[in-house]
């Protein structure tokens, strides 16, 4: 409940900051896929940061860490499985949308966990050393650490430093780079995404 109220608080802050952009701006091309992911990462991070004190006596941060590790370990398999179905059976766009959704889920889970860690003021090692070690050994680790840094940086200027939507630009870059690492490059021609 606290987490959901924190979303309302964050939405109100963003409306105050972005009120002039709400009716005049929209995402185009590849940005219409990537910026919403970055916004969701911020939203889950700040909601958990604000509500983290409600999770001090629960195992929820541990459960979130387990869920993140599961996604880290299985995302490549899921994308490869979907790709094998795509070969001859599915349209290209369906495969791309599926892959983007998988990556969005992974990054949101990471942001969710980082919100808890920063809010409680604890390291992942303190929650579970084995999970921390597995995550540190994964190819996602550099993205996790970079996301942690970017969310902390955004938080430092929240909400008064939120001048325009470029606040999410570095998270967008991380998501795009992760997609490239998985073999998916989003390219624009005439403001339309081409996969």
N, C-alpha and C positions, 0 to 999 in steps of 0.2 A: 504494500500500500504506500509506504514511504517513497519507494522508487517511482511509482506512478505519479505521486504528487510532485516529485522532483522534476519529472518530465514537464508537467504543467508550468512549474516555476521557470524552467529553462526556455520553454516555448514563449512565455511572456517576455522574458529578457530578449530573446531573438526578435520578437515582433517589435519591441521598442527600438532595437538597434537597426533592424532591416526594414522598418516600415515604408521607407521610400522605395525600396527595391521590390517589395512584395507584389505590386501590381504592374511594374514596368520591366521586370527581368524574368527571363526563363532560360533554362539550359538548352543548348543546341548541340547537335552532333554527338560525339563521344562523351562530352560533358554530361549529357542527360543520363548516362549510365553511371559515371564515376562520381560525380559530385553528391548524388543522394547517398551513396555508400559512405562517403566521408562524413556527411551530415549525420548519418545514423551512428557512425562510430563516435562522434562527439556526443550525440544525444545519450547513448548508452553509458559512455564514460562519465559524463557529468551527473546523470541520474544516480549511478552507483556511488560516485564520490560523495554526493550530498547525502544519500541514504545509507552510507556504509556503517554508520554508528548503530543502525538497527540490525546489522548482521554480525555484531560482535560475538553473540552467543549462539550462532548457528554454524552449520557446516556448509552453508551455501557458497562461500568463496571457494572452498575445496571442491564442491560439486562443479562449479563453473570452471575451475582449473582442469578438472578431469574431462569435462566436455570439450574444452579448447584442445587439449592434447589428443583426444579422439579425432577431432576434426583435422588437426595437423597431420596425424598419421594416416588418415583415410581420404583426404581431399584428392590427392593424385589418383588414387584407385577409382574414386567416383567419376572423375573427369575422364579417365581412360575408358572406363566401362561405358559411359555415355557416348564417347567418341566411337567405340566399336559398334554401338547401335546406330550411330549417325551414318556410318559407312553404308550407304545404300538404303537405309530405312528411315532416317530422320533428316529433316531439312537443316541446312547449315545454321540458320538463325536460332532454331530451337536448341542446338548444341551450345551456341554462344551464350544464349540467355541462361541455360542451365549452369554453365561454367561460371558466369558472372554471379549468379545466385549462390553458388557454392563458396566463391571467394568472399562475397558479401557476408555470408554467415560466419565464415572464419574470422574476418576482420572485426565484425561486431562482437563475437565472443571474446576476442582478444581485448577489445576496448572495454567490454563489460568487466573483465577480470582486472584490467589496469585501473579502472575506477575504484574497485574494491581495495586493491593494493595501495593506491595513493591515498584513498580516504581513510583507511585504517592505519596507514603508515607502517606497512609490513611488506616484507619481501616474499616472493613466491617460494623461496627456500624455506621460510618459516611455516608456510602452509603445508608444503609437502616437498621434501628434498628430491624424491624420485621423479616427480612430475617436473620439477625445475630442471633436473639433469637431462631428462628426455627432451624437454623443450629446447634447452641450450644446445643439444646435439642435433637438432632438426634444421632443415633448410629454411624454416619459417623464423628462426630465432632472430636474424638480422632485421626482419620486418617487424617482429614483436618489439624489439628494442627501439627501433626507429619510431614506431607508432607510440610507444611509451613517451619518448622524447617530444614528439609533435603534440600529443594531447596535453602534456605538462606545459609546453610552451603556449599553446592556445589558452589554457587555463590561467596562465599568468596575466593575460590581458582581458580576461572575461569579466564582465560583458562590455566594459567601456571601450576596449580596443577593437571590438567587432565593427569595422567600418563598412566592409563589403564582403561578398562571398569568397573572395580570394583567401580568406582566413583558412579555408579547407584545402588550399592548393597543394600543400606538401603531402597531405594524406592521400589526395587523389593520385599524386605521383607514385606513392608507395603501392597503392592498389594496382595501378597500371603496370608497374614494374613486376609485381607478383604475377599478374596475368601473363606478362611476357615470359616470365620464367617457366610458366606452365605451357608455353607454346601458343599463346593467344595474343595477337597484336590487334588493337583496334585502330583503324585508319579511317580518316575522313576524306571524303571528296564532295565538294559542293555542300558542305555542312550536313551531309547525311553520313551516318556511320556505315562503313564497309567492313565486313568481317573476313 
